[in-house]
Amino acid sequence: MTYMAFIIQINDLFGNYVPEIYNDYMKNQVRQQIKILLLQEDLKLKELAEKLSEEFNKKYTPNSLSHKISRGSITFNEMSDIAEILGYKITIEKK
């Protein structure tokens, strides 16, 4: 069974709760991935915010970045920018 088939079956059982559960799961995944990357690169959130501000001419503070990450409102482009700053790239592969 594919992941989407599983989600559809669960959605049939539980209705509108699934998108909420999935969103919470994805927010946590993004948060954890950023933490792991920062640890691997021995970088603090403050330093990441400074590098993002310098590289992309957009004001980032450690506080605003932390809130975006914890709320799950970080965009794909911002995540891609973070990956680029840290020397990584995001790839999407077919299962």
C-alpha positions in Angstrom: 0.0 0.0 0.0 1.4 3.4 -0.9 1.5 6.3 1.5 -1.2 8.2 -0.3 -3.5 5.1 -0.3 -3.0 4.8 3.4 -3.8 8.5 3.9 -7.0 8.1 1.8 -8.1 5.1 3.8 -7.4 6.9 7.1 -9.2 10.0 5.8 -12.3 7.8 5.0 -12.2 6.6 8.6 -11.4 9.9 10.4 -12.6 12.6 8.1 -11.0 16.0 8.4 -8.5 15.1 11.1 -6.0 13.6 8.7 -4.9 16.9 7.1 -4.3 18.4 10.5 -2.3 15.3 11.6 -0.3 15.4 8.4 0.4 19.1 8.7 1.6 18.6 12.3 3.8 15.7 11.1 5.3 17.8 8.3 6.0 20.8 10.5 7.8 18.6 12.9 9.8 17.0 10.1 11.0 20.4 8.8 11.8 21.6 12.3 13.9 18.5 13.0 15.7 18.6 9.6 16.7 22.2 10.2 18.0 21.3 13.7 20.0 18.4 12.3 21.5 20.5 9.5 22.5 23.2 11.9 24.1 20.7 14.2 26.0 19.0 11.4 27.3 22.4 10.2 28.1 23.6 13.7 26.0 26.7 13.1 23.7 28.6 15.4 20.2 29.9 14.3 21.6 33.4 14.8 24.4 32.8 12.3 21.9 31.2 9.8 19.6 34.2 10.0 22.6 36.5 9.4 23.7 34.5 6.4 20.2 34.4 4.9 19.9 38.2 5.4 23.2 38.8 3.6 22.7 36.4 0.8 19.1 37.1 -0.1 18.7 40.8 0.9 15.8 40.0 3.2 15.7 40.7 6.9 15.9 37.5 9.0 16.3 37.6 12.7 16.9 34.5 14.9 13.5 35.2 16.5 11.6 35.5 13.2 13.3 32.4 11.8 12.6 30.4 14.9 8.9 31.4 14.8 8.6 30.5 11.1 10.1 27.1 11.8 8.0 26.4 14.9 4.7 27.5 13.2 5.5 25.6 10.1 5.1 28.7 8.0 8.5 28.4 6.3 8.1 28.2 2.6 9.7 25.7 0.2 11.8 28.5 -1.3 13.0 29.5 2.2 13.8 25.9 3.0 15.7 25.7 -0.3 17.6 28.9 0.6 18.5 27.4 4.0 19.8 24.3 2.3 21.8 26.3 -0.1 23.4 28.4 2.6 24.3 25.2 4.5 25.8 23.6 1.3 22.9 21.2 0.6 20.3 20.9 -2.1 16.8 19.6 -1.9 15.9 16.8 -4.3 12.6 15.3 -5.1 12.7 11.7 -6.2 10.0 9.3 -7.4 9.5 6.4 -5.1 
